[in-house]
Amino acid sequence: MFETELGALWHSLTGEHPAPGAVEITGGEDVLPGPFRVAAAASLSIAAATLAAAELARLKGTEPGPVSVDTGHAAAAFRSERYLRVDGGLPPDAWQGLSGDYRAADGWVKLHCNYPHHGEAVRRALNVPDSREAVGEAVARRTAWDVQEAVIAEGGAAAAMRTRAQWLAHPQGQALAGAPLAEFTAIGPAPVPPPRPSTSDRPLGGIRVLELTHVIAGPVAGRVLSAHGADVLHIGAAHLPTLPMLAMDTGFGKRSAHLDLRTAAGRDRLWELVAEADVFVQSYRPGALAGLGFTAEKLAQASPGIVLVELDAYGWQGPWARRRGFDSLVQMAGGIAAETATGKPEPLPAQALDHATGWLAGAAAMTGLRRRALEGASLRARLSLARTGRWLDELGRTEGGAAEPDVTDLLEKTESGFGTLTHVRVPGILPGAMPYWAHGSPLPGADAAMFSSPAAA
């Protein structure tokens, strides 16, 4: 059913074609509402990541068996934060403060204020107090584009709603037209590395991943890698805001440590960790980490053979390449929210751009590791929410299906630093090396800034 689309996706990631029968996607697309093929995107991106894990398992001498993905399970995984429960109750809502859709003089604009400093940027841009009513009144007097640009100028995050045609004609939409779904480049020479010492026969056993990410896409990438056995260390900072619900949902199988990269000691410790890492995943705004000295070239020098995976919102080329953005904003700007709008913007039935980009980033990291094992070199893979949105658009449309599927059989309970978490289990079947999370999500900063696996000899 999805053979042609999976073949195209796998070829875009690896330059190869999957072997006949290597992957089976079961079930229909009627598991989510709406015209966009979100269930297909979920199934395809999860299949690609699971197949990438299968190829790594094969390199280690394990016969992985045929990959299979159920569309219902894949769709539930793309809505994992919706089904999360902590000690039987709802976790804190991630959608906070002044966040929401506001009617402007000529259309709609979305303000993203889940972090306190983004709410402050909105208040400065509109010269209003911390009041949704005041924000609504101020937005109504201005055009959506004017509000968007004013908020962006103050360091905030906002997007005016555009139609698909408007986005495709926009310079940033045009910049994405020729961009690959995942752009691989060599960032330094390196020999084929010896295997990491590991007692695990899991696809990523012995592989160490440094994850400097926030919100959903980047953390999902790390969660994918931990599901296949990687030693994933998430680095945050005590002074940076976090969203507890997302930390609960995306922290499975990881360790979590705090470093203050504003200090020389924090930066020095991160460099020590880089020297031990195989993969470095980062999803902060382009230029943020490089401004602290962590450029791609220096990362490759510190750890020859490293695989650097970078995610951003709007793409790596074009006038919006450095613009702050989140899934909901990219849906607004990229014509998705407008396609089914009925008087107001209509989002996808999942944070599909975030989740798909996360799974594809996991696939890209594993593809990079396989290339490193076969050819050597330090590699960088770049992905973006907006390019993933274009891929979703290119998949076409469907009639949609159930408004709220039954996911009872897809849930399990795991102890964590937050309490007992009820959550969607890892999707994707890999008979020879089944994915699973070794433990629940830790509290942010609960661990020492070190990997749990032994250092290489």
GISULDA-V604922 format. One record per backbone hydrogen bond with DSSP energy under -0.5 kcal/mol. NH is the residue of the N-H (numbers start at 1). CO is the residue of the C=O. If there is no record, write none. Layout:
BEGIN
nh: <NH,NH>
co: <CO,CO>
END
This chain:
BEGIN
nh: <6,7,8,9,10,11,12,13,14,15,16,22,24,26,26,32,37,38,41,42,43,44,45,46,47,48,49,50,51,52,53,54,55,56,57,58,59,60,61,62,64,67,68,69,71,74,75,76,77,78,79,80,82,83,83,84,85,86,87,87,89,91,96,99,100,102,104,104,105,105,109,110,111,112,113,118,119,120,121,122,123,124,125,126,127,128,131,135,136,137,138,139,140,141,141,142,147,148,149,150,151,152,153,154,154,155,156,159,161,162,167,168,169,170,170,174,175,176,177,177,178,179,183,184,185,187,188,204,205,207,209,210,211,211,212,212,213,218,220,221,222,223,224,225,226,227,228,228,229,230,231,232,232,233,233,234,234,235,236,236,240,244,246,247,248,249,250,251,253,254,255,257,259,261,263,266,267,268,269,270,271,272,273,274,275,276,276,277,277,278,279,280,281,282,283,288,291,292,293,294,295,299,300,301,302,303,306,307,308,308,309,309,310,310,311,312,321,323,329,330,331,332,333,334,335,336,337,339,339,340,341,342,346,347,351,352,355,356,357,358,359,360,361,362,363,364,365,366,367,368,369,370,371,372,373,374,375,376,376,377,378,379,380,381,382,383,385,386,388,389,390,391,392,393,394,395,395,396,398,401,402,407,410,411,412,414,416,417,418,419,421,421,422,423,423,425,429,430,431,432,433,436,438,440,446,447,450>
co: <2,3,4,5,6,7,8,9,10,11,10,19,67,24,69,29,396,36,37,38,39,40,41,42,43,44,45,46,47,48,49,50,51,52,53,54,55,56,58,57,62,22,429,24,26,70,71,72,73,74,76,77,79,79,80,80,422,89,85,420,86,84,94,96,111,109,102,107,139,142,102,159,100,157,111,115,115,116,117,118,119,120,121,122,123,123,129,131,132,133,134,135,136,137,138,139,143,144,145,146,147,148,149,150,151,152,151,110,108,332,163,164,165,166,167,170,171,172,173,174,174,176,382,182,380,378,378,228,202,204,231,279,209,233,210,281,211,214,216,217,218,219,220,221,222,223,224,225,226,225,207,230,253,209,231,232,255,211,234,257,237,242,243,243,244,245,246,247,439,251,232,234,236,259,260,260,263,264,265,266,267,268,269,270,271,272,273,273,274,208,208,307,210,309,212,285,287,289,290,289,293,295,296,297,298,299,303,278,306,379,280,307,308,381,282,383,318,320,326,326,327,328,329,330,332,331,331,335,336,336,338,344,337,345,78,350,351,352,353,354,355,356,357,358,359,360,361,362,363,364,365,366,367,368,369,370,371,371,372,190,188,306,185,308,183,310,312,313,384,385,386,387,388,389,390,391,392,393,35,32,30,405,407,408,423,421,419,441,441,416,414,419,85,412,421,410,68,428,66,64,430,227,436,415,443,256,448>
END
